[in-house]
């Protein structure tokens, strides 16, 4: 499972990034435009949503819960300083997918009894995508979180995120994550389509089928 997180620091417009990763086979896109206005995000969603629906690509927003409801996208990803996931669930309803960021096992436990759909475990490595970066976990940190989740029988999907490159995919899957979320490694690639295809080819077939 590959989630692409849009990147506002690269020269390729966000909508064009999304079209390119879809062409490369990505089925899950998170629109992350932290400093953008609602109107700017609205325009991107309106541009890409028909293609997402046609290609059966799952589309979520970063943080903007009310906007996600207005635009009728698949859900949201919430950082630790964003809206509480319980409030987001009340706004978005039972069908929406809600992901939350987790840097420690305490973060995981804190929301494990709430109605969430996946954790974003990270940051795996240093990334320039986020301005306020939590402590880097590395492969051992990710493996430890996966182990603790299994030991406590916390059966919620968990995706590694933050500074992931192609060479990291297999070690991360072996560490126990269900998928990866990638931004810069794809956004800044010479060919976004081919780099998306490359990441997907490195994932276990069952993750993308």
Biotite code that builds the C-alpha atoms (Angstrom):
import biotite.structure as struc

atoms = struc.array([
    struc.Atom([0.000, 0.000, 0.000], chain_id="A", res_id=1, res_name="UNK", atom_name="CA", element="C"),
    struc.Atom([1.434, 3.334, -1.103], chain_id="A", res_id=2, res_name="UNK", atom_name="CA", element="C"),
    struc.Atom([0.009, 6.643, 0.042], chain_id="A", res_id=3, res_name="UNK", atom_name="CA", element="C"),
    struc.Atom([1.299, 9.682, -1.814], chain_id="A", res_id=4, res_name="UNK", atom_name="CA", element="C"),
    struc.Atom([1.429, 12.919, 0.172], chain_id="A", res_id=5, res_name="UNK", atom_name="CA", element="C"),
    struc.Atom([1.410, 16.011, -2.006], chain_id="A", res_id=6, res_name="UNK", atom_name="CA", element="C"),
    struc.Atom([4.365, 18.379, -1.726], chain_id="A", res_id=7, res_name="UNK", atom_name="CA", element="C"),
    struc.Atom([4.133, 22.167, -2.023], chain_id="A", res_id=8, res_name="UNK", atom_name="CA", element="C"),
    struc.Atom([7.904, 22.720, -2.088], chain_id="A", res_id=9, res_name="UNK", atom_name="CA", element="C"),
    struc.Atom([8.539, 21.195, -5.495], chain_id="A", res_id=10, res_name="UNK", atom_name="CA", element="C"),
    struc.Atom([8.011, 22.992, -8.811], chain_id="A", res_id=11, res_name="UNK", atom_name="CA", element="C"),
    struc.Atom([5.278, 20.638, -10.027], chain_id="A", res_id=12, res_name="UNK", atom_name="CA", element="C"),
    struc.Atom([1.789, 21.937, -9.154], chain_id="A", res_id=13, res_name="UNK", atom_name="CA", element="C"),
    struc.Atom([-0.104, 19.800, -6.662], chain_id="A", res_id=14, res_name="UNK", atom_name="CA", element="C"),
    struc.Atom([-2.818, 18.764, -9.113], chain_id="A", res_id=15, res_name="UNK", atom_name="CA", element="C"),
    struc.Atom([-0.195, 17.697, -11.651], chain_id="A", res_id=16, res_name="UNK", atom_name="CA", element="C"),
    struc.Atom([1.596, 15.673, -8.955], chain_id="A", res_id=17, res_name="UNK", atom_name="CA", element="C"),
    struc.Atom([-1.645, 13.836, -8.303], chain_id="A", res_id=18, res_name="UNK", atom_name="CA", element="C"),
    struc.Atom([-2.327, 13.149, -11.970], chain_id="A", res_id=19, res_name="UNK", atom_name="CA", element="C"),
    struc.Atom([1.227, 11.803, -12.331], chain_id="A", res_id=20, res_name="UNK", atom_name="CA", element="C"),
    struc.Atom([1.112, 9.434, -9.337], chain_id="A", res_id=21, res_name="UNK", atom_name="CA", element="C"),
    struc.Atom([-2.262, 8.160, -10.483], chain_id="A", res_id=22, res_name="UNK", atom_name="CA", element="C"),
    struc.Atom([-0.736, 7.431, -13.879], chain_id="A", res_id=23, res_name="UNK", atom_name="CA", element="C"),
    struc.Atom([2.023, 5.593, -12.031], chain_id="A", res_id=24, res_name="UNK", atom_name="CA", element="C"),
    struc.Atom([-0.526, 3.360, -10.306], chain_id="A", res_id=25, res_name="UNK", atom_name="CA", element="C"),
    struc.Atom([-0.975, 5.010, -6.904], chain_id="A", res_id=26, res_name="UNK", atom_name="CA", element="C"),
    struc.Atom([-4.408, 4.397, -5.407], chain_id="A", res_id=27, res_name="UNK", atom_name="CA", element="C"),
    struc.Atom([-4.220, 6.562, -2.278], chain_id="A", res_id=28, res_name="UNK", atom_name="CA", element="C"),
    struc.Atom([-3.466, 10.293, -2.201], chain_id="A", res_id=29, res_name="UNK", atom_name="CA", element="C"),
    struc.Atom([-3.289, 12.679, 0.752], chain_id="A", res_id=30, res_name="UNK", atom_name="CA", element="C"),
    struc.Atom([-3.552, 16.344, -0.184], chain_id="A", res_id=31, res_name="UNK", atom_name="CA", element="C"),
    struc.Atom([-1.248, 18.156, 2.202], chain_id="A", res_id=32, res_name="UNK", atom_name="CA", element="C"),
    struc.Atom([-1.107, 21.921, 1.650], chain_id="A", res_id=33, res_name="UNK", atom_name="CA", element="C"),
    struc.Atom([-0.444, 23.292, 5.126], chain_id="A", res_id=34, res_name="UNK", atom_name="CA", element="C"),
    struc.Atom([-0.026, 26.952, 4.194], chain_id="A", res_id=35, res_name="UNK", atom_name="CA", element="C"),
    struc.Atom([-2.695, 27.052, 1.508], chain_id="A", res_id=36, res_name="UNK", atom_name="CA", element="C"),
    struc.Atom([-6.126, 28.619, 1.854], chain_id="A", res_id=37, res_name="UNK", atom_name="CA", element="C"),
    struc.Atom([-9.271, 26.530, 1.769], chain_id="A", res_id=38, res_name="UNK", atom_name="CA", element="C"),
    struc.Atom([-10.001, 27.984, -1.662], chain_id="A", res_id=39, res_name="UNK", atom_name="CA", element="C"),
    struc.Atom([-6.632, 26.820, -3.005], chain_id="A", res_id=40, res_name="UNK", atom_name="CA", element="C"),
    struc.Atom([-7.232, 23.307, -1.696], chain_id="A", res_id=41, res_name="UNK", atom_name="CA", element="C"),
    struc.Atom([-10.785, 23.399, -3.004], chain_id="A", res_id=42, res_name="UNK", atom_name="CA", element="C"),
    struc.Atom([-9.528, 24.147, -6.516], chain_id="A", res_id=43, res_name="UNK", atom_name="CA", element="C"),
    struc.Atom([-7.089, 21.223, -6.399], chain_id="A", res_id=44, res_name="UNK", atom_name="CA", element="C"),
    struc.Atom([-9.764, 18.808, -5.219], chain_id="A", res_id=45, res_name="UNK", atom_name="CA", element="C"),
    struc.Atom([-12.205, 20.002, -7.875], chain_id="A", res_id=46, res_name="UNK", atom_name="CA", element="C"),
    struc.Atom([-9.505, 19.490, -10.524], chain_id="A", res_id=47, res_name="UNK", atom_name="CA", element="C"),
    struc.Atom([-8.466, 15.978, -9.510], chain_id="A", res_id=48, res_name="UNK", atom_name="CA", element="C"),
    struc.Atom([-11.600, 14.451, -8.024], chain_id="A", res_id=49, res_name="UNK", atom_name="CA", element="C"),
    struc.Atom([-13.161, 13.309, -11.325], chain_id="A", res_id=50, res_name="UNK", atom_name="CA", element="C"),
    struc.Atom([-9.955, 11.459, -12.231], chain_id="A", res_id=51, res_name="UNK", atom_name="CA", element="C"),
    struc.Atom([-9.715, 9.971, -8.734], chain_id="A", res_id=52, res_name="UNK", atom_name="CA", element="C"),
    struc.Atom([-13.270, 8.680, -9.015], chain_id="A", res_id=53, res_name="UNK", atom_name="CA", element="C"),
    struc.Atom([-12.707, 7.310, -12.520], chain_id="A", res_id=54, res_name="UNK", atom_name="CA", element="C"),
    struc.Atom([-9.472, 5.549, -11.528], chain_id="A", res_id=55, res_name="UNK", atom_name="CA", element="C"),
    struc.Atom([-10.805, 4.470, -8.090], chain_id="A", res_id=56, res_name="UNK", atom_name="CA", element="C"),
    struc.Atom([-8.154, 6.453, -6.249], chain_id="A", res_id=57, res_name="UNK", atom_name="CA", element="C"),
    struc.Atom([-8.800, 7.122, -2.562], chain_id="A", res_id=58, res_name="UNK", atom_name="CA", element="C"),
    struc.Atom([-8.453, 10.834, -1.755], chain_id="A", res_id=59, res_name="UNK", atom_name="CA", element="C"),
    struc.Atom([-8.020, 12.345, 1.708], chain_id="A", res_id=60, res_name="UNK", atom_name="CA", element="C"),
    struc.Atom([-7.058, 15.755, 3.073], chain_id="A", res_id=61, res_name="UNK", atom_name="CA", element="C"),
    struc.Atom([-4.453, 16.616, 5.648], chain_id="A", res_id=62, res_name="UNK", atom_name="CA", element="C"),
    struc.Atom([-6.037, 18.304, 8.657], chain_id="A", res_id=63, res_name="UNK", atom_name="CA", element="C"),
    struc.Atom([-8.910, 20.252, 7.022], chain_id="A", res_id=64, res_name="UNK", atom_name="CA", element="C"),
    struc.Atom([-11.818, 18.297, 8.486], chain_id="A", res_id=65, res_name="UNK", atom_name="CA", element="C"),
    struc.Atom([-14.606, 20.722, 7.674], chain_id="A", res_id=66, res_name="UNK", atom_name="CA", element="C"),
    struc.Atom([-13.313, 21.109, 4.127], chain_id="A", res_id=67, res_name="UNK", atom_name="CA", element="C"),
    struc.Atom([-13.090, 17.328, 3.719], chain_id="A", res_id=68, res_name="UNK", atom_name="CA", element="C"),
    struc.Atom([-16.771, 17.099, 4.645], chain_id="A", res_id=69, res_name="UNK", atom_name="CA", element="C"),
    struc.Atom([-17.705, 19.921, 2.285], chain_id="A", res_id=70, res_name="UNK", atom_name="CA", element="C"),
    struc.Atom([-15.816, 18.391, -0.640], chain_id="A", res_id=71, res_name="UNK", atom_name="CA", element="C"),
    struc.Atom([-16.959, 14.847, 0.151], chain_id="A", res_id=72, res_name="UNK", atom_name="CA", element="C"),
    struc.Atom([-13.524, 13.248, -0.009], chain_id="A", res_id=73, res_name="UNK", atom_name="CA", element="C"),
    struc.Atom([-12.622, 9.942, 1.609], chain_id="A", res_id=74, res_name="UNK", atom_name="CA", element="C"),
    struc.Atom([-11.346, 11.253, 4.926], chain_id="A", res_id=75, res_name="UNK", atom_name="CA", element="C"),
    struc.Atom([-8.506, 13.052, 6.670], chain_id="A", res_id=76, res_name="UNK", atom_name="CA", element="C"),
    struc.Atom([-5.086, 12.570, 8.195], chain_id="A", res_id=77, res_name="UNK", atom_name="CA", element="C"),
    struc.Atom([-4.631, 14.332, 11.520], chain_id="A", res_id=78, res_name="UNK", atom_name="CA", element="C"),
    struc.Atom([-1.348, 15.404, 13.072], chain_id="A", res_id=79, res_name="UNK", atom_name="CA", element="C"),
    struc.Atom([-0.865, 15.590, 16.822], chain_id="A", res_id=80, res_name="UNK", atom_name="CA", element="C"),
    struc.Atom([-1.708, 19.307, 16.854], chain_id="A", res_id=81, res_name="UNK", atom_name="CA", element="C"),
    struc.Atom([-4.742, 19.010, 14.576], chain_id="A", res_id=82, res_name="UNK", atom_name="CA", element="C"),
    struc.Atom([-8.375, 18.441, 15.501], chain_id="A", res_id=83, res_name="UNK", atom_name="CA", element="C"),
    struc.Atom([-8.925, 15.520, 17.928], chain_id="A", res_id=84, res_name="UNK", atom_name="CA", element="C"),
    struc.Atom([-9.883, 12.402, 15.986], chain_id="A", res_id=85, res_name="UNK", atom_name="CA", element="C"),
    struc.Atom([-13.051, 11.909, 18.081], chain_id="A", res_id=86, res_name="UNK", atom_name="CA", element="C"),
    struc.Atom([-14.346, 15.334, 16.999], chain_id="A", res_id=87, res_name="UNK", atom_name="CA", element="C"),
    struc.Atom([-13.348, 14.651, 13.391], chain_id="A", res_id=88, res_name="UNK", atom_name="CA", element="C"),
    struc.Atom([-15.344, 11.413, 13.482], chain_id="A", res_id=89, res_name="UNK", atom_name="CA", element="C"),
    struc.Atom([-18.415, 13.273, 14.712], chain_id="A", res_id=90, res_name="UNK", atom_name="CA", element="C"),
    struc.Atom([-18.110, 15.723, 11.817], chain_id="A", res_id=91, res_name="UNK", atom_name="CA", element="C"),
    struc.Atom([-17.244, 13.261, 9.053], chain_id="A", res_id=92, res_name="UNK", atom_name="CA", element="C"),
    struc.Atom([-19.410, 10.335, 10.062], chain_id="A", res_id=93, res_name="UNK", atom_name="CA", element="C"),
    struc.Atom([-18.767, 6.582, 10.230], chain_id="A", res_id=94, res_name="UNK", atom_name="CA", element="C"),
    struc.Atom([-17.749, 6.007, 6.610], chain_id="A", res_id=95, res_name="UNK", atom_name="CA", element="C"),
    struc.Atom([-14.792, 8.415, 6.523], chain_id="A", res_id=96, res_name="UNK", atom_name="CA", element="C"),
    struc.Atom([-11.229, 7.168, 6.901], chain_id="A", res_id=97, res_name="UNK", atom_name="CA", element="C"),
    struc.Atom([-9.320, 8.900, 9.689], chain_id="A", res_id=98, res_name="UNK", atom_name="CA", element="C"),
    struc.Atom([-5.573, 8.515, 10.099], chain_id="A", res_id=99, res_name="UNK", atom_name="CA", element="C"),
    struc.Atom([-3.486, 9.897, 12.938], chain_id="A", res_id=100, res_name="UNK", atom_name="CA", element="C"),
    struc.Atom([0.204, 10.600, 13.365], chain_id="A", res_id=101, res_name="UNK", atom_name="CA", element="C"),
    struc.Atom([2.103, 8.609, 16.006], chain_id="A", res_id=102, res_name="UNK", atom_name="CA", element="C"),
    struc.Atom([5.710, 9.103, 17.085], chain_id="A", res_id=103, res_name="UNK", atom_name="CA", element="C"),
    struc.Atom([5.665, 7.053, 20.286], chain_id="A", res_id=104, res_name="UNK", atom_name="CA", element="C"),
    struc.Atom([3.808, 4.056, 21.651], chain_id="A", res_id=105, res_name="UNK", atom_name="CA", element="C"),
    struc.Atom([2.044, 6.434, 24.045], chain_id="A", res_id=106, res_name="UNK", atom_name="CA", element="C"),
    struc.Atom([0.664, 8.253, 20.998], chain_id="A", res_id=107, res_name="UNK", atom_name="CA", element="C"),
    struc.Atom([-0.650, 4.940, 19.687], chain_id="A", res_id=108, res_name="UNK", atom_name="CA", element="C"),
    struc.Atom([-2.271, 3.895, 22.964], chain_id="A", res_id=109, res_name="UNK", atom_name="CA", element="C"),
    struc.Atom([-3.863, 7.313, 23.484], chain_id="A", res_id=110, res_name="UNK", atom_name="CA", element="C"),
    struc.Atom([-6.225, 6.831, 20.533], chain_id="A", res_id=111, res_name="UNK", atom_name="CA", element="C"),
    struc.Atom([-6.287, 3.042, 20.217], chain_id="A", res_id=112, res_name="UNK", atom_name="CA", element="C"),
    struc.Atom([-9.801, 2.807, 21.648], chain_id="A", res_id=113, res_name="UNK", atom_name="CA", element="C"),
    struc.Atom([-11.171, 5.531, 19.381], chain_id="A", res_id=114, res_name="UNK", atom_name="CA", element="C"),
    struc.Atom([-12.656, 5.071, 15.941], chain_id="A", res_id=115, res_name="UNK", atom_name="CA", element="C"),
    struc.Atom([-9.570, 5.558, 13.758], chain_id="A", res_id=116, res_name="UNK", atom_name="CA", element="C"),
    struc.Atom([-8.507, 3.658, 10.654], chain_id="A", res_id=117, res_name="UNK", atom_name="CA", element="C"),
    struc.Atom([-4.717, 3.889, 10.522], chain_id="A", res_id=118, res_name="UNK", atom_name="CA", element="C"),
    struc.Atom([-1.611, 5.280, 12.173], chain_id="A", res_id=119, res_name="UNK", atom_name="CA", element="C"),
    struc.Atom([1.109, 7.175, 10.357], chain_id="A", res_id=120, res_name="UNK", atom_name="CA", element="C"),
    struc.Atom([4.248, 6.021, 12.191], chain_id="A", res_id=121, res_name="UNK", atom_name="CA", element="C"),
    struc.Atom([7.059, 8.519, 11.865], chain_id="A", res_id=122, res_name="UNK", atom_name="CA", element="C"),
    struc.Atom([9.095, 10.291, 11.022], chain_id="A", res_id=123, res_name="UNK", atom_name="CA", element="C"),
    struc.Atom([11.120, 7.337, 9.771], chain_id="A", res_id=124, res_name="UNK", atom_name="CA", element="C"),
    struc.Atom([13.965, 9.613, 8.648], chain_id="A", res_id=125, res_name="UNK", atom_name="CA", element="C"),
    struc.Atom([14.677, 13.314, 8.371], chain_id="A", res_id=126, res_name="UNK", atom_name="CA", element="C"),
    struc.Atom([12.296, 15.100, 6.056], chain_id="A", res_id=127, res_name="UNK", atom_name="CA", element="C"),
    struc.Atom([11.997, 18.704, 4.932], chain_id="A", res_id=128, res_name="UNK", atom_name="CA", element="C"),
    struc.Atom([8.285, 18.248, 4.301], chain_id="A", res_id=129, res_name="UNK", atom_name="CA", element="C"),
    struc.Atom([7.365, 18.944, 7.924], chain_id="A", res_id=130, res_name="UNK", atom_name="CA", element="C"),
    struc.Atom([8.523, 22.104, 9.687], chain_id="A", res_id=131, res_name="UNK", atom_name="CA", element="C"),
    struc.Atom([8.146, 20.815, 13.270], chain_id="A", res_id=132, res_name="UNK", atom_name="CA", element="C"),
    struc.Atom([9.748, 17.390, 13.099], chain_id="A", res_id=133, res_name="UNK", atom_name="CA", element="C"),
    struc.Atom([9.297, 14.878, 15.921], chain_id="A", res_id=134, res_name="UNK", atom_name="CA", element="C"),
    struc.Atom([12.251, 12.651, 16.888], chain_id="A", res_id=135, res_name="UNK", atom_name="CA", element="C"),
    struc.Atom([13.357, 10.456, 13.988], chain_id="A", res_id=136, res_name="UNK", atom_name="CA", element="C"),
    struc.Atom([12.479, 6.790, 14.591], chain_id="A", res_id=137, res_name="UNK", atom_name="CA", element="C"),
    struc.Atom([14.670, 4.949, 12.090], chain_id="A", res_id=138, res_name="UNK", atom_name="CA", element="C"),
    struc.Atom([14.080, 1.321, 11.239], chain_id="A", res_id=139, res_name="UNK", atom_name="CA", element="C"),
    struc.Atom([14.557, 0.143, 14.836], chain_id="A", res_id=140, res_name="UNK", atom_name="CA", element="C"),
    struc.Atom([12.042, 2.668, 16.150], chain_id="A", res_id=141, res_name="UNK", atom_name="CA", element="C"),
    struc.Atom([9.461, 1.645, 13.562], chain_id="A", res_id=142, res_name="UNK", atom_name="CA", element="C"),
    struc.Atom([10.077, -2.040, 14.291], chain_id="A", res_id=143, res_name="UNK", atom_name="CA", element="C"),
    struc.Atom([9.678, -1.430, 18.026], chain_id="A", res_id=144, res_name="UNK", atom_name="CA", element="C"),
    struc.Atom([6.334, 0.339, 17.562], chain_id="A", res_id=145, res_name="UNK", atom_name="CA", element="C"),
    struc.Atom([5.075, -2.473, 15.341], chain_id="A", res_id=146, res_name="UNK", atom_name="CA", element="C"),
    struc.Atom([6.214, -5.052, 17.899], chain_id="A", res_id=147, res_name="UNK", atom_name="CA", element="C"),
    struc.Atom([4.493, -3.235, 20.771], chain_id="A", res_id=148, res_name="UNK", atom_name="CA", element="C"),
    struc.Atom([1.286, -2.917, 18.779], chain_id="A", res_id=149, res_name="UNK", atom_name="CA", element="C"),
    struc.Atom([1.304, -6.654, 18.087], chain_id="A", res_id=150, res_name="UNK", atom_name="CA", element="C"),
    struc.Atom([2.077, -7.458, 21.723], chain_id="A", res_id=151, res_name="UNK", atom_name="CA", element="C"),
    struc.Atom([-0.846, -5.324, 22.911], chain_id="A", res_id=152, res_name="UNK", atom_name="CA", element="C"),
    struc.Atom([-3.091, -6.674, 20.140], chain_id="A", res_id=153, res_name="UNK", atom_name="CA", element="C"),
    struc.Atom([-3.719, -3.206, 18.689], chain_id="A", res_id=154, res_name="UNK", atom_name="CA", element="C"),
    struc.Atom([-5.045, -4.330, 15.319], chain_id="A", res_id=155, res_name="UNK", atom_name="CA", element="C"),
    struc.Atom([-5.115, -1.014, 13.461], chain_id="A", res_id=156, res_name="UNK", atom_name="CA", element="C"),
    struc.Atom([-3.315, -0.472, 10.159], chain_id="A", res_id=157, res_name="UNK", atom_name="CA", element="C"),
    struc.Atom([0.024, 1.337, 10.447], chain_id="A", res_id=158, res_name="UNK", atom_name="CA", element="C"),
    struc.Atom([1.892, 3.124, 7.698], chain_id="A", res_id=159, res_name="UNK", atom_name="CA", element="C"),
    struc.Atom([5.480, 4.386, 7.889], chain_id="A", res_id=160, res_name="UNK", atom_name="CA", element="C"),
    struc.Atom([6.014, 8.016, 6.903], chain_id="A", res_id=161, res_name="UNK", atom_name="CA", element="C"),
    struc.Atom([8.783, 10.585, 6.736], chain_id="A", res_id=162, res_name="UNK", atom_name="CA", element="C"),
    struc.Atom([11.846, 10.704, 4.509], chain_id="A", res_id=163, res_name="UNK", atom_name="CA", element="C"),
    struc.Atom([11.238, 7.279, 2.955], chain_id="A", res_id=164, res_name="UNK", atom_name="CA", element="C"),
    struc.Atom([13.298, 6.395, -0.108], chain_id="A", res_id=165, res_name="UNK", atom_name="CA", element="C"),
    struc.Atom([13.005, 3.393, -2.415], chain_id="A", res_id=166, res_name="UNK", atom_name="CA", element="C"),
    struc.Atom([15.764, 1.469, -0.613], chain_id="A", res_id=167, res_name="UNK", atom_name="CA", element="C"),
    struc.Atom([13.781, 1.749, 2.635], chain_id="A", res_id=168, res_name="UNK", atom_name="CA", element="C"),
    struc.Atom([10.647, 0.014, 1.395], chain_id="A", res_id=169, res_name="UNK", atom_name="CA", element="C"),
    struc.Atom([11.596, -3.631, 1.947], chain_id="A", res_id=170, res_name="UNK", atom_name="CA", element="C"),
    struc.Atom([13.179, -3.058, 5.411], chain_id="A", res_id=171, res_name="UNK", atom_name="CA", element="C"),
    struc.Atom([10.068, -1.164, 6.510], chain_id="A", res_id=172, res_name="UNK", atom_name="CA", element="C"),
    struc.Atom([7.687, -3.875, 5.319], chain_id="A", res_id=173, res_name="UNK", atom_name="CA", element="C"),
    struc.Atom([9.861, -6.443, 7.089], chain_id="A", res_id=174, res_name="UNK", atom_name="CA", element="C"),
    struc.Atom([9.719, -4.290, 10.243], chain_id="A", res_id=175, res_name="UNK", atom_name="CA", element="C"),
    struc.Atom([5.956, -4.792, 10.299], chain_id="A", res_id=176, res_name="UNK", atom_name="CA", element="C"),
    struc.Atom([4.232, -1.823, 8.691], chain_id="A", res_id=177, res_name="UNK", atom_name="CA", element="C"),
    struc.Atom([1.233, -2.322, 6.420], chain_id="A", res_id=178, res_name="UNK", atom_name="CA", element="C"),
    struc.Atom([2.338, 0.315, 3.932], chain_id="A", res_id=179, res_name="UNK", atom_name="CA", element="C"),
    struc.Atom([4.310, 3.490, 3.312], chain_id="A", res_id=180, res_name="UNK", atom_name="CA", element="C"),
    struc.Atom([3.491, 7.161, 2.812], chain_id="A", res_id=181, res_name="UNK", atom_name="CA", element="C"),
    struc.Atom([5.870, 9.017, 0.505], chain_id="A", res_id=182, res_name="UNK", atom_name="CA", element="C"),
    struc.Atom([6.174, 12.661, -0.484], chain_id="A", res_id=183, res_name="UNK", atom_name="CA", element="C"),
    struc.Atom([9.540, 14.176, -1.427], chain_id="A", res_id=184, res_name="UNK", atom_name="CA", element="C"),
    struc.Atom([11.147, 11.066, -2.929], chain_id="A", res_id=185, res_name="UNK", atom_name="CA", element="C"),
    struc.Atom([8.403, 11.007, -5.537], chain_id="A", res_id=186, res_name="UNK", atom_name="CA", element="C"),
    struc.Atom([7.660, 14.733, -5.846], chain_id="A", res_id=187, res_name="UNK", atom_name="CA", element="C"),
    struc.Atom([11.284, 15.658, -6.567], chain_id="A", res_id=188, res_name="UNK", atom_name="CA", element="C"),
    struc.Atom([12.004, 12.693, -8.844], chain_id="A", res_id=189, res_name="UNK", atom_name="CA", element="C"),
    struc.Atom([12.909, 13.496, -12.464], chain_id="A", res_id=190, res_name="UNK", atom_name="CA", element="C"),
    struc.Atom([9.877, 11.462, -13.545], chain_id="A", res_id=191, res_name="UNK", atom_name="CA", element="C"),
    struc.Atom([7.043, 11.265, -11.009], chain_id="A", res_id=192, res_name="UNK", atom_name="CA", element="C"),
    struc.Atom([5.203, 8.578, -12.950], chain_id="A", res_id=193, res_name="UNK", atom_name="CA", element="C"),
    struc.Atom([8.202, 6.248, -13.150], chain_id="A", res_id=194, res_name="UNK", atom_name="CA", element="C"),
    struc.Atom([9.188, 6.826, -9.522], chain_id="A", res_id=195, res_name="UNK", atom_name="CA", element="C"),
    struc.Atom([5.656, 5.997, -8.407], chain_id="A", res_id=196, res_name="UNK", atom_name="CA", element="C"),
    struc.Atom([5.808, 2.791, -10.441], chain_id="A", res_id=197, res_name="UNK", atom_name="CA", element="C"),
    struc.Atom([9.162, 2.006, -8.834], chain_id="A", res_id=198, res_name="UNK", atom_name="CA", element="C"),
    struc.Atom([7.851, 2.361, -5.285], chain_id="A", res_id=199, res_name="UNK", atom_name="CA", element="C"),
    struc.Atom([4.794, 0.255, -6.038], chain_id="A", res_id=200, res_name="UNK", atom_name="CA", element="C"),
    struc.Atom([6.945, -2.459, -7.624], chain_id="A", res_id=201, res_name="UNK", atom_name="CA", element="C"),
    struc.Atom([8.892, -2.733, -4.362], chain_id="A", res_id=202, res_name="UNK", atom_name="CA", element="C"),
    struc.Atom([5.810, -3.369, -2.256], chain_id="A", res_id=203, res_name="UNK", atom_name="CA", element="C"),
    struc.Atom([4.415, -6.873, -1.713], chain_id="A", res_id=204, res_name="UNK", atom_name="CA", element="C"),
    struc.Atom([1.845, -7.607, -4.389], chain_id="A", res_id=205, res_name="UNK", atom_name="CA", element="C"),
    struc.Atom([-0.876, -8.215, -1.837], chain_id="A", res_id=206, res_name="UNK", atom_name="CA", element="C"),
    struc.Atom([-0.427, -4.643, -0.564], chain_id="A", res_id=207, res_name="UNK", atom_name="CA", element="C"),
    struc.Atom([-1.459, -3.120, -3.877], chain_id="A", res_id=208, res_name="UNK", atom_name="CA", element="C"),
    struc.Atom([-3.797, -5.766, -5.303], chain_id="A", res_id=209, res_name="UNK", atom_name="CA", element="C"),
])
